[in-house]
Amino acid sequence: MAQQYQAQIYVTLRPSVLDPAGTAVQVGLMHMGYENVGQVRIGKYIELTLSADSETIACEQLNRICDQLLANPVIENYQFELQEMSTVASQ
Amino acid sequence: MAQQYQAQIYVTLRPSVLDPAGTAVQVGLMHMGYENVGQVRIGKYIELTLSADSETIACEQLNRICDQLLANPVIENYQFELQEMSTVASQ
């Protein structure tokens, strides 16, 4: 029986790639008086649900989804966490 | 002495707010054959470093930073994790 999974995916720029948006936030924070804030890097956080027969299959599929659509592997890294969603007992 | 902290901040749309980008990704995945993927929600993932005298102070400051700049509290929720960065011993 297919299980429902909840995935949390983090897509971040590779460390060698410049992040102008992050730098803009950092400069903005400095102007707001937060001078103790160092490097800021901005990425994406994606939550999705998927159904799969096993956690292994769900992981494989998520890797393909990230490579093909959610992340640009040339400039971005990704990582994800998978949780089985608790099914409500029918009692 | 001020400690260095690494913060991971997750900014997500409130559940009641529509997420057209997430829906577009979901439809895209369906067209790519991933018909087992359910709801997709897209948020921001921000990493930053800051120095503060204590974890409590760092938390208070991060809350202000999120409220003032990183998140729009009207339509977005945020949560963050703080880790003390290990200082390299000078030996």
N, CA and C atoms of all chains as a GROMACS GRO file, in nm:
protein
  546
    1MET      N    1   0.085  -0.121   0.000
    1MET     CA    2   0.000   0.000   0.000
    1MET      C    3   0.088   0.125   0.000
    2ALA      N    4   0.052   0.219  -0.083
    2ALA     CA    5   0.132   0.341  -0.091
    2ALA      C    6   0.122   0.422   0.039
    3GLN      N    7   0.235   0.470   0.082
    3GLN     CA    8   0.241   0.554   0.203
    3GLN      C    9   0.252   0.700   0.162
    4GLN      N   10   0.201   0.787   0.247
    4GLN     CA   11   0.215   0.930   0.224
    4GLN      C   12   0.343   0.979   0.295
    5TYR      N   13   0.420   1.057   0.224
    5TYR     CA   14   0.541   1.114   0.283
    5TYR      C   15   0.536   1.267   0.271
    6GLN      N   16   0.596   1.329   0.370
    6GLN     CA   17   0.612   1.475   0.367
    6GLN      C   18   0.761   1.502   0.349
    7ALA      N   19   0.796   1.582   0.249
    7ALA     CA   20   0.936   1.611   0.223
    7ALA      C   21   0.965   1.757   0.248
    8GLN      N   22   1.076   1.784   0.315
    8GLN     CA   23   1.128   1.920   0.330
    8GLN      C   24   1.257   1.928   0.248
    9ILE      N   25   1.258   2.016   0.152
    9ILE     CA   26   1.372   2.025   0.060
    9ILE      C   27   1.438   2.161   0.076
   10TYR      N   28   1.569   2.161   0.090
   10TYR     CA   29   1.645   2.286   0.102
   10TYR      C   30   1.734   2.297  -0.021
   11VAL      N   31   1.718   2.403  -0.095
   11VAL     CA   32   1.802   2.428  -0.212
   11VAL      C   33   1.888   2.549  -0.182
   12THR      N   34   2.018   2.531  -0.186
   12THR     CA   35   2.109   2.641  -0.153
   12THR      C   36   2.208   2.661  -0.266
   13LEU      N   37   2.254   2.782  -0.282
   13LEU     CA   38   2.358   2.809  -0.380
   13LEU      C   39   2.488   2.741  -0.336
   14ARG      N   40   2.561   2.688  -0.431
   14ARG     CA   41   2.692   2.632  -0.396
   14ARG      C   42   2.780   2.741  -0.334
   15PRO      N   43   2.867   2.703  -0.242
   15PRO     CA   44   2.948   2.804  -0.173
   15PRO      C   45   3.029   2.893  -0.266
   16SER      N   46   3.067   2.841  -0.383
   16SER     CA   47   3.150   2.920  -0.474
   16SER      C   48   3.069   3.019  -0.557
   17VAL      N   49   2.936   3.012  -0.548
   17VAL     CA   50   2.852   3.099  -0.631
   17VAL      C   51   2.814   3.224  -0.551
   18LEU      N   52   2.830   3.338  -0.614
   18LEU     CA   53   2.794   3.464  -0.548
   18LEU      C   54   2.643   3.471  -0.524
   19ASP      N   55   2.604   3.535  -0.415
   19ASP     CA   56   2.462   3.548  -0.381
   19ASP      C   57   2.428   3.695  -0.362
   20PRO      N   58   2.396   3.766  -0.472
   20PRO     CA   59   2.370   3.910  -0.460
   20PRO      C   60   2.252   3.941  -0.369
   21ALA      N   61   2.148   3.856  -0.370
   21ALA     CA   62   2.033   3.881  -0.284
   21ALA      C   63   2.074   3.871  -0.137
   22GLY      N   64   2.157   3.772  -0.108
   22GLY     CA   65   2.205   3.759   0.030
   22GLY      C   66   2.288   3.879   0.072
   23THR      N   67   2.372   3.926  -0.019
   23THR     CA   68   2.454   4.043   0.011
   23THR      C   69   2.366   4.166   0.034
   24ALA      N   70   2.260   4.179  -0.047
   24ALA     CA   71   2.169   4.293  -0.030
   24ALA      C   72   2.103   4.288   0.107
   25VAL      N   73   2.063   4.168   0.151
   25VAL     CA   74   2.002   4.156   0.283
   25VAL      C   75   2.104   4.192   0.391
   26GLN      N   76   2.226   4.146   0.371
   26GLN     CA   77   2.331   4.174   0.470
   26GLN      C   78   2.356   4.325   0.482
   27VAL      N   79   2.362   4.392   0.369
   27VAL     CA   80   2.384   4.537   0.370
   27VAL      C   81   2.263   4.607   0.432
   28GLY      N   82   2.143   4.560   0.398
   28GLY     CA   83   2.022   4.618   0.457
   28GLY      C   84   2.022   4.604   0.608
   29LEU      N   85   2.061   4.486   0.656
   29LEU     CA   86   2.066   4.466   0.801
   29LEU      C   87   2.168   4.558   0.866
   30MET      N   88   2.281   4.578   0.798
   30MET     CA   89   2.381   4.670   0.852
   30MET      C   90   2.325   4.811   0.866
   31HIS      N   91   2.252   4.854   0.762
   31HIS     CA   92   2.193   4.988   0.766
   31HIS      C   93   2.086   4.998   0.874
   32MET      N   94   2.026   4.885   0.909
   32MET     CA   95   1.924   4.885   1.014
   32MET      C   96   1.986   4.873   1.152
   33GLY      N   97   2.118   4.865   1.157
   33GLY     CA   98   2.186   4.863   1.286
   33GLY      C   99   2.234   4.727   1.331
   34TYR      N  100   2.205   4.624   1.251
   34TYR     CA  101   2.250   4.489   1.289
   34TYR      C  102   2.390   4.467   1.231
   35GLU      N  103   2.487   4.527   1.297
   35GLU     CA  104   2.623   4.519   1.241
   35GLU      C  105   2.696   4.392   1.281
   36ASN      N  106   2.633   4.312   1.366
   36ASN     CA  107   2.695   4.188   1.408
   36ASN      C  108   2.655   4.070   1.319
   37VAL      N  109   2.579   4.099   1.212
   37VAL     CA  110   2.538   3.991   1.123
   37VAL      C  111   2.641   3.975   1.013
   38GLY      N  112   2.688   3.853   0.996
   38GLY     CA  113   2.788   3.824   0.895
   38GLY      C  114   2.723   3.781   0.766
   39GLN      N  115   2.782   3.684   0.703
   39GLN     CA  116   2.737   3.641   0.571
   39GLN      C  117   2.591   3.594   0.573
   40VAL      N  118   2.516   3.635   0.471
   40VAL     CA  119   2.378   3.591   0.453
   40VAL      C  120   2.368   3.520   0.319
   41ARG      N  121   2.310   3.401   0.319
   41ARG     CA  122   2.288   3.327   0.194
   41ARG      C  123   2.141   3.290   0.186
   42ILE      N  124   2.082   3.313   0.072
   42ILE     CA  125   1.938   3.289   0.057
   42ILE      C  126   1.914   3.172  -0.037
   43GLY      N  127   1.835   3.079   0.009
   43GLY     CA  128   1.800   2.964  -0.072
   43GLY      C  129   1.651   2.942  -0.074
   44LYS      N  130   1.612   2.826  -0.121
   44LYS     CA  131   1.469   2.794  -0.128
   44LYS      C  132   1.438   2.681  -0.030
   45TYR      N  133   1.317   2.686   0.022
   45TYR     CA  134   1.270   2.582   0.112
   45TYR      C  135   1.137   2.533   0.056
   46ILE      N  136   1.132   2.408   0.020
   46ILE     CA  137   1.014   2.355  -0.048
   46ILE      C  138   0.956   2.240   0.034
   47GLU      N  139   0.828   2.248   0.059
   47GLU     CA  140   0.758   2.138   0.125
   47GLU      C  141   0.666   2.072   0.024
   48LEU      N  142   0.670   1.941   0.017
   48LEU     CA  143   0.573   1.873  -0.069
   48LEU      C  144   0.535   1.739  -0.008
   49THR      N  145   0.421   1.692  -0.051
   49THR     CA  146   0.377   1.559  -0.008
   49THR      C  147   0.382   1.468  -0.129
   50LEU      N  148   0.419   1.344  -0.106
   50LEU     CA  149   0.413   1.248  -0.216
   50LEU      C  150   0.379   1.111  -0.160
   51SER      N  151   0.321   1.029  -0.245
   51SER     CA  152   0.290   0.893  -0.204
   51SER      C  153   0.384   0.798  -0.276
   52ALA      N  154   0.433   0.700  -0.204
   52ALA     CA  155   0.526   0.602  -0.262
   52ALA      C  156   0.514   0.474  -0.181
   53ASP      N  157   0.560   0.365  -0.243
   53ASP     CA  158   0.548   0.236  -0.177
   53ASP      C  159   0.647   0.219  -0.062
   54SER      N  160   0.760   0.288  -0.071
   54SER     CA  161   0.858   0.277   0.037
   54SER      C  162   0.940   0.405   0.045
   55GLU      N  163   1.010   0.420   0.154
   55GLU     CA  164   1.091   0.539   0.172
   55GLU      C  165   1.204   0.544   0.070
   56THR      N  166   1.258   0.428   0.036
   56THR     CA  167   1.366   0.423  -0.063
   56THR      C  168   1.318   0.477  -0.197
   57ILE      N  169   1.199   0.431  -0.238
   57ILE     CA  170   1.144   0.477  -0.366
   57ILE      C  171   1.117   0.628  -0.361
   58ALA      N  172   1.063   0.674  -0.248
   58ALA     CA  173   1.035   0.818  -0.234
   58ALA      C  174   1.164   0.898  -0.245
   59CYS      N  175   1.272   0.847  -0.181
   59CYS     CA  176   1.401   0.917  -0.186
   59CYS      C  177   1.454   0.925  -0.329
   60GLU      N  178   1.448   0.815  -0.400
   60GLU     CA  179   1.497   0.812  -0.539
   60GLU      C  180   1.420   0.912  -0.624
   61GLN      N  181   1.288   0.913  -0.604
   61GLN     CA  182   1.206   1.004  -0.682
   61GLN      C  183   1.235   1.151  -0.648
   62LEU      N  184   1.255   1.177  -0.519
   62LEU     CA  185   1.286   1.314  -0.479
   62LEU      C  186   1.419   1.360  -0.539
   63ASN      N  187   1.517   1.271  -0.542
   63ASN     CA  188   1.644   1.307  -0.603
   63ASN      C  189   1.625   1.345  -0.749
   64ARG      N  190   1.543   1.267  -0.820
   64ARG     CA  191   1.518   1.300  -0.962
   64ARG      C  192   1.445   1.433  -0.974
   65ILE      N  193   1.344   1.453  -0.889
   65ILE     CA  194   1.267   1.578  -0.894
   65ILE      C  195   1.357   1.699  -0.869
   66CYS      N  196   1.447   1.685  -0.771
   66CYS     CA  197   1.537   1.797  -0.740
   66CYS      C  198   1.631   1.824  -0.857
   67ASP      N  199   1.689   1.716  -0.913
   67ASP     CA  200   1.783   1.733  -1.024
   67ASP      C  201   1.716   1.792  -1.147
   68GLN      N  202   1.592   1.751  -1.171
   68GLN     CA  203   1.526   1.790  -1.296
   68GLN      C  204   1.454   1.924  -1.287
   69LEU      N  205   1.401   1.956  -1.170
   69LEU     CA  206   1.314   2.074  -1.165
   69LEU      C  207   1.346   2.172  -1.052
   70LEU      N  208   1.366   2.121  -0.932
   70LEU     CA  209   1.370   2.214  -0.818
   70LEU      C  210   1.504   2.284  -0.802
   71ALA      N  211   1.611   2.216  -0.840
   71ALA     CA  212   1.744   2.277  -0.823
   71ALA      C  213   1.817   2.279  -0.956
   72ASN      N  214   1.907   2.371  -0.970
   72ASN     CA  215   1.998   2.374  -1.085
   72ASN      C  216   2.131   2.318  -1.036
   73PRO      N  217   2.160   2.192  -1.071
   73PRO     CA  218   2.278   2.126  -1.011
   73PRO      C  219   2.410   2.196  -1.044
   74VAL      N  220   2.411   2.281  -1.145
   74VAL     CA  221   2.536   2.350  -1.180
   74VAL      C  222   2.573   2.452  -1.071
   75ILE      N  223   2.474   2.519  -1.018
   75ILE     CA  224   2.504   2.625  -0.921
   75ILE      C  225   2.441   2.602  -0.784
   76GLU      N  226   2.358   2.498  -0.771
   76GLU     CA  227   2.288   2.479  -0.644
   76GLU      C  228   2.309   2.339  -0.587
   77ASN      N  229   2.310   2.331  -0.457
   77ASN     CA  230   2.304   2.204  -0.386
   77ASN      C  231   2.164   2.186  -0.330
   78TYR      N  232   2.130   2.063  -0.304
   78TYR     CA  233   2.003   2.042  -0.234
   78TYR      C  234   2.019   1.931  -0.133
   79GLN      N  235   1.934   1.935  -0.034
   79GLN     CA  236   1.923   1.824   0.059
   79GLN      C  237   1.776   1.816   0.100
   80PHE      N  238   1.734   1.701   0.145
   80PHE     CA  239   1.594   1.691   0.186
   80PHE      C  240   1.579   1.596   0.303
   81GLU      N  241   1.466   1.614   0.370
   81GLU     CA  242   1.428   1.524   0.478
   81GLU      C  243   1.291   1.467   0.443
   82LEU      N  244   1.274   1.341   0.472
   82LEU     CA  245   1.148   1.274   0.443
   82LEU      C  246   1.086   1.227   0.574
   83GLN      N  247   0.959   1.252   0.590
   83GLN     CA  248   0.887   1.196   0.705
   83GLN      C  249   0.763   1.125   0.658
   84GLU      N  250   0.739   1.009   0.714
   84GLU     CA  251   0.616   0.938   0.686
   84GLU      C  252   0.504   1.013   0.757
   85MET      N  253   0.397   1.041   0.684
   85MET     CA  254   0.286   1.112   0.748
   85MET      C  255   0.202   1.010   0.824
   86SER      N  256   0.169   1.046   0.946
   86SER     CA  257   0.090   0.954   1.027
   86SER      C  258  -0.050   0.944   0.969
   87THR      N  259  -0.091   0.823   0.939
   87THR     CA  260  -0.226   0.803   0.887
   87THR      C  261  -0.322   0.795   1.004
   88VAL      N  262  -0.432   0.865   0.990
   88VAL     CA  263  -0.530   0.866   1.099
   88VAL      C  264  -0.599   0.730   1.106
   89ALA      N  265  -0.594   0.669   1.222
   89ALA     CA  266  -0.658   0.538   1.238
   89ALA      C  267  -0.810   0.552   1.222
   90SER      N  268  -0.868   0.451   1.165
   90SER     CA  269  -1.012   0.462   1.132
   90SER      C  270  -1.099   0.408   1.245
   91GLN      N  271  -1.064   0.444   1.364
   91GLN     CA  272  -1.148   0.399   1.477
   91GLN      C  273  -1.197   0.519   1.557
   92MET      N  274   3.257   3.742   2.621
   92MET     CA  275   3.308   3.742   2.483
   92MET      C  276   3.196   3.702   2.387
   93ALA      N  277   3.186   3.774   2.279
   93ALA     CA  278   3.080   3.742   2.182
   93ALA      C  279   3.106   3.607   2.116
   94GLN      N  280   3.000   3.531   2.104
   94GLN     CA  281   3.006   3.402   2.038
   94GLN      C  282   2.952   3.413   1.896
   95GLN      N  283   3.004   3.329   1.808
   95GLN     CA  284   2.951   3.324   1.672
   95GLN      C  285   2.839   3.220   1.665
   96TYR      N  286   2.730   3.257   1.603
   96TYR     CA  287   2.619   3.164   1.585
   96TYR      C  288   2.586   3.152   1.436
   97GLN      N  289   2.542   3.032   1.402
   97GLN     CA  290   2.494   3.008   1.265
   97GLN      C  291   2.343   2.988   1.276
   98ALA      N  292   2.267   3.064   1.196
   98ALA     CA  293   2.121   3.052   1.201
   98ALA      C  294   2.068   2.997   1.070
   99GLN      N  295   1.974   2.904   1.080
   99GLN     CA  296   1.899   2.856   0.964
   99GLN      C  297   1.755   2.904   0.981
  100ILE      N  298   1.710   2.982   0.886
  100ILE     CA  299   1.578   3.044   0.898
  100ILE      C  300   1.489   2.991   0.785
  101TYR      N  301   1.370   2.949   0.821
  101TYR     CA  302   1.273   2.900   0.723
  101TYR      C  303   1.156   2.996   0.721
  102VAL      N  304   1.129   3.054   0.606
  102VAL     CA  305   1.014   3.144   0.592
  102VAL      C  306   0.914   3.076   0.500
  103THR      N  307   0.794   3.053   0.551
  103THR     CA  308   0.693   2.983   0.472
  103THR      C  309   0.566   3.067   0.467
  104LEU      N  310   0.492   3.052   0.360
  104LEU     CA  311   0.362   3.119   0.350
  104LEU      C  312   0.268   3.059   0.454
  105ARG      N  313   0.184   3.143   0.514
  105ARG     CA  314   0.082   3.089   0.606
  105ARG      C  315  -0.008   2.993   0.530
  106PRO      N  316  -0.056   2.891   0.597
  106PRO     CA  317  -0.137   2.789   0.528
  106PRO      C  318  -0.258   2.847   0.453
  107SER      N  319  -0.312   2.959   0.501
  107SER     CA  320  -0.431   3.015   0.437
  107SER      C  321  -0.398   3.097   0.312
  108VAL      N  322  -0.270   3.118   0.286
  108VAL     CA  323  -0.230   3.203   0.173
  108VAL      C  324  -0.202   3.115   0.051
  109LEU      N  325  -0.258   3.151  -0.062
  109LEU     CA  326  -0.235   3.076  -0.186
  109LEU      C  327  -0.088   3.084  -0.227
  110ASP      N  328  -0.039   2.978  -0.289
  110ASP     CA  329   0.100   2.974  -0.332
  110ASP      C  330   0.104   2.939  -0.481
  111PRO      N  331   0.090   3.041  -0.568
  111PRO     CA  332   0.087   3.012  -0.712
  111PRO      C  333   0.215   2.946  -0.762
  112ALA      N  334   0.330   2.983  -0.706
  112ALA     CA  335   0.456   2.921  -0.751
  112ALA      C  336   0.456   2.773  -0.716
  113GLY      N  337   0.408   2.742  -0.597
  113GLY     CA  338   0.401   2.602  -0.557
  113GLY      C  339   0.307   2.524  -0.647
  114THR      N  340   0.193   2.584  -0.680
  114THR     CA  341   0.098   2.517  -0.769
  114THR      C  342   0.160   2.495  -0.907
  115ALA      N  343   0.236   2.594  -0.955
  115ALA     CA  344   0.301   2.580  -1.086
  115ALA      C  345   0.399   2.463  -1.084
  116VAL      N  346   0.475   2.450  -0.975
  116VAL     CA  347   0.569   2.338  -0.964
  116VAL      C  348   0.493   2.206  -0.962
  117GLN      N  349   0.382   2.204  -0.888
  117GLN     CA  350   0.303   2.082  -0.878
  117GLN      C  351   0.250   2.039  -1.016
  118VAL      N  352   0.198   2.137  -1.091
  118VAL     CA  353   0.147   2.108  -1.225
  118VAL      C  354   0.261   2.063  -1.317
  119GLY      N  355   0.376   2.131  -1.304
  119GLY     CA  356   0.493   2.092  -1.384
  119GLY      C  357   0.533   1.949  -1.356
  120LEU      N  358   0.535   1.913  -1.228
  120LEU     CA  359   0.572   1.775  -1.191
  120LEU      C  360   0.472   1.675  -1.248
  121MET      N  361   0.343   1.713  -1.246
  121MET     CA  362   0.243   1.622  -1.302
  121MET      C  363   0.269   1.599  -1.451
  122HIS      N  364   0.301   1.708  -1.521
  122HIS     CA  365   0.328   1.695  -1.664
  122HIS      C  366   0.454   1.614  -1.691
  123MET      N  367   0.544   1.613  -1.594
  123MET     CA  368   0.667   1.534  -1.609
  123MET      C  369   0.646   1.389  -1.566
  124GLY      N  370   0.525   1.357  -1.524
  124GLY     CA  371   0.495   1.217  -1.491
  124GLY      C  372   0.492   1.186  -1.342
  125TYR      N  373   0.520   1.287  -1.260
  125TYR     CA  374   0.517   1.262  -1.116
  125TYR      C  375   0.376   1.290  -1.063
  126GLU      N  376   0.289   1.195  -1.089
  126GLU     CA  377   0.149   1.220  -1.053
  126GLU      C  378   0.119   1.186  -0.908
  127ASN      N  379   0.217   1.132  -0.840
  127ASN     CA  380   0.198   1.098  -0.698
  127ASN      C  381   0.239   1.212  -0.604
  128VAL      N  382   0.277   1.326  -0.664
  128VAL     CA  383   0.317   1.439  -0.580
  128VAL      C  384   0.194   1.525  -0.549
  129GLY      N  385   0.173   1.549  -0.422
  129GLY     CA  386   0.058   1.630  -0.380
  129GLY      C  387   0.096   1.776  -0.369
  130GLN      N  388   0.045   1.839  -0.267
  130GLN     CA  389   0.065   1.983  -0.251
  130GLN      C  390   0.213   2.022  -0.243
  131VAL      N  391   0.248   2.128  -0.313
  131VAL     CA  392   0.384   2.184  -0.308
  131VAL      C  393   0.375   2.326  -0.255
  132ARG      N  394   0.455   2.359  -0.157
  132ARG     CA  395   0.460   2.496  -0.104
  132ARG      C  396   0.605   2.542  -0.106
  133ILE      N  397   0.627   2.663  -0.155
  133ILE     CA  398   0.763   2.713  -0.170
  133ILE      C  399   0.789   2.827  -0.074
  134GLY      N  400   0.895   2.816   0.000
  134GLY     CA  401   0.933   2.921   0.094
  134GLY      C  402   1.078   2.960   0.075
  135LYS      N  403   1.128   3.033   0.171
  135LYS     CA  404   1.268   3.077   0.165
  135LYS      C  405   1.348   3.008   0.275
  136TYR      N  406   1.472   2.984   0.244
  136TYR     CA  407   1.563   2.925   0.341
  136TYR      C  408   1.684   3.017   0.349
  137ILE      N  409   1.708   3.073   0.464
  137ILE     CA  410   1.814   3.173   0.478
  137ILE      C  411   1.915   3.126   0.581
  138GLU      N  412   2.040   3.130   0.544
  138GLU     CA  413   2.147   3.099   0.639
  138GLU      C  414   2.222   3.228   0.668
  139LEU      N  415   2.246   3.256   0.795
  139LEU     CA  416   2.330   3.371   0.827
  139LEU      C  417   2.412   3.344   0.951
  140THR      N  418   2.517   3.416   0.963
  140THR     CA  419   2.599   3.408   1.084
  140THR      C  420   2.583   3.539   1.160
  141LEU      N  421   2.584   3.528   1.290
  141LEU     CA  422   2.583   3.651   1.370
  141LEU      C  423   2.660   3.628   1.499
  142SER      N  424   2.708   3.735   1.554
  142SER     CA  425   2.779   3.725   1.682
  142SER      C  426   2.694   3.789   1.789
  143ALA      N  427   2.688   3.724   1.903
  143ALA     CA  428   2.609   3.776   2.014
  143ALA      C  429   2.668   3.723   2.144
  144ASP      N  430   2.634   3.792   2.253
  144ASP     CA  431   2.691   3.752   2.382
  144ASP      C  432   2.631   3.622   2.434
  145SER      N  433   2.508   3.594   2.398
  145SER     CA  434   2.445   3.471   2.446
  145SER      C  435   2.343   3.424   2.344
  146GLU      N  436   2.300   3.299   2.358
  146GLU     CA  437   2.202   3.244   2.266
  146GLU      C  438   2.068   3.318   2.279
  147THR      N  439   2.034   3.357   2.402
  147THR     CA  440   1.908   3.430   2.423
  147THR      C  441   1.907   3.560   2.345
  148ILE      N  442   2.018   3.633   2.353
  148ILE     CA  443   2.027   3.761   2.281
  148ILE      C  444   2.020   3.737   2.131
  149ALA      N  445   2.090   3.632   2.084
  149ALA     CA  446   2.088   3.601   1.941
  149ALA      C  447   1.946   3.568   1.895
  150CYS      N  448   1.872   3.493   1.977
  150CYS     CA  449   1.733   3.457   1.943
  150CYS      C  450   1.645   3.581   1.934
  151GLU      N  451   1.657   3.669   2.033
  151GLU     CA  452   1.577   3.792   2.032
  151GLU      C  453   1.605   3.873   1.906
  152GLN      N  454   1.734   3.884   1.873
  152GLN     CA  455   1.772   3.963   1.757
  152GLN      C  456   1.719   3.899   1.628
  153LEU      N  457   1.729   3.767   1.620
  153LEU     CA  458   1.679   3.698   1.500
  153LEU      C  459   1.530   3.718   1.483
  154ASN      N  460   1.456   3.715   1.595
  154ASN     CA  461   1.312   3.740   1.587
  154ASN      C  462   1.284   3.878   1.529
  155ARG      N  463   1.360   3.978   1.576
  155ARG     CA  464   1.340   4.113   1.524
  155ARG      C  465   1.376   4.119   1.375
  156ILE      N  466   1.488   4.056   1.339
  156ILE     CA  467   1.533   4.058   1.198
  156ILE      C  468   1.427   3.994   1.108
  157CYS      N  469   1.370   3.882   1.154
  157CYS     CA  470   1.268   3.814   1.073
  157CYS      C  471   1.144   3.901   1.061
  158ASP      N  472   1.101   3.960   1.172
  158ASP     CA  473   0.980   4.042   1.168
  158ASP      C  474   0.997   4.166   1.082
  159GLN      N  475   1.117   4.224   1.087
  159GLN     CA  476   1.139   4.352   1.020
  159GLN      C  477   1.179   4.339   0.874
  160LEU      N  478   1.252   4.231   0.840
  160LEU     CA  479   1.309   4.226   0.706
  160LEU      C  480   1.286   4.095   0.632
  161LEU      N  481   1.310   3.983   0.698
  161LEU     CA  482   1.314   3.857   0.623
  161LEU      C  483   1.176   3.800   0.593
  162ALA      N  484   1.079   3.825   0.680
  162ALA     CA  485   0.946   3.769   0.658
  162ALA      C  486   0.843   3.880   0.661
  163ASN      N  487   0.734   3.858   0.593
  163ASN     CA  488   0.618   3.947   0.602
  163ASN      C  489   0.518   3.880   0.696
  164PRO      N  490   0.510   3.927   0.820
  164PRO     CA  491   0.429   3.855   0.919
  164PRO      C  492   0.281   3.846   0.883
  165VAL      N  493   0.235   3.930   0.791
  165VAL     CA  494   0.094   3.924   0.753
  165VAL      C  495   0.064   3.794   0.677
  166ILE      N  496   0.157   3.753   0.592
  166ILE     CA  497   0.129   3.635   0.509
  166ILE      C  498   0.229   3.522   0.530
  167GLU      N  499   0.332   3.546   0.610
  167GLU     CA  500   0.435   3.442   0.623
  167GLU      C  501   0.461   3.406   0.770
  168ASN      N  502   0.494   3.282   0.790
  168ASN     CA  503   0.547   3.236   0.919
  168ASN      C  504   0.697   3.216   0.905
  169TYR      N  505   0.764   3.220   1.018
  169TYR     CA  506   0.906   3.184   1.012
  169TYR      C  507   0.942   3.101   1.134
  170GLN      N  508   1.046   3.024   1.118
  170GLN     CA  509   1.105   2.956   1.232
  170GLN      C  510   1.255   2.949   1.207
  171PHE      N  511   1.330   2.935   1.312
  171PHE     CA  512   1.475   2.929   1.289
  171PHE      C  513   1.542   2.836   1.389
  172GLU      N  514   1.659   2.792   1.350
  172GLU     CA  515   1.744   2.713   1.439
  172GLU      C  516   1.876   2.786   1.454
  173LEU      N  517   1.927   2.783   1.574
  173LEU     CA  518   2.054   2.850   1.604
  173LEU      C  519   2.157   2.746   1.647
  174GLN      N  520   2.275   2.756   1.593
  174GLN     CA  521   2.383   2.670   1.641
  174GLN      C  522   2.504   2.755   1.671
  175GLU      N  523   2.566   2.725   1.783
  175GLU     CA  524   2.691   2.792   1.816
  175GLU      C  525   2.797   2.736   1.722
  176MET      N  526   2.873   2.825   1.661
  176MET     CA  527   2.978   2.777   1.571
  176MET      C  528   3.100   2.740   1.653
  177SER      N  529   3.155   2.623   1.623
  177SER     CA  530   3.272   2.578   1.698
  177SER      C  531   3.389   2.667   1.660
  178THR      N  532   3.450   2.725   1.761
  178THR     CA  533   3.566   2.809   1.735
  178THR      C  534   3.689   2.720   1.723
  179VAL      N  535   3.769   2.748   1.623
  179VAL     CA  536   3.888   2.665   1.600
  179VAL      C  537   3.990   2.695   1.710
  180ALA      N  538   4.030   2.593   1.777
  180ALA     CA  539   4.130   2.610   1.884
  180ALA      C  540   4.262   2.657   1.825
  181SER      N  541   4.331   2.740   1.899
  181SER     CA  542   4.452   2.803   1.846
  181SER      C  543   4.576   2.722   1.877
  182GLN      N  544   4.566   2.593   1.863
  182GLN     CA  545   4.685   2.510   1.887
  182GLN      C  546   4.722   2.432   1.762
   0.00000   0.00000   0.00000
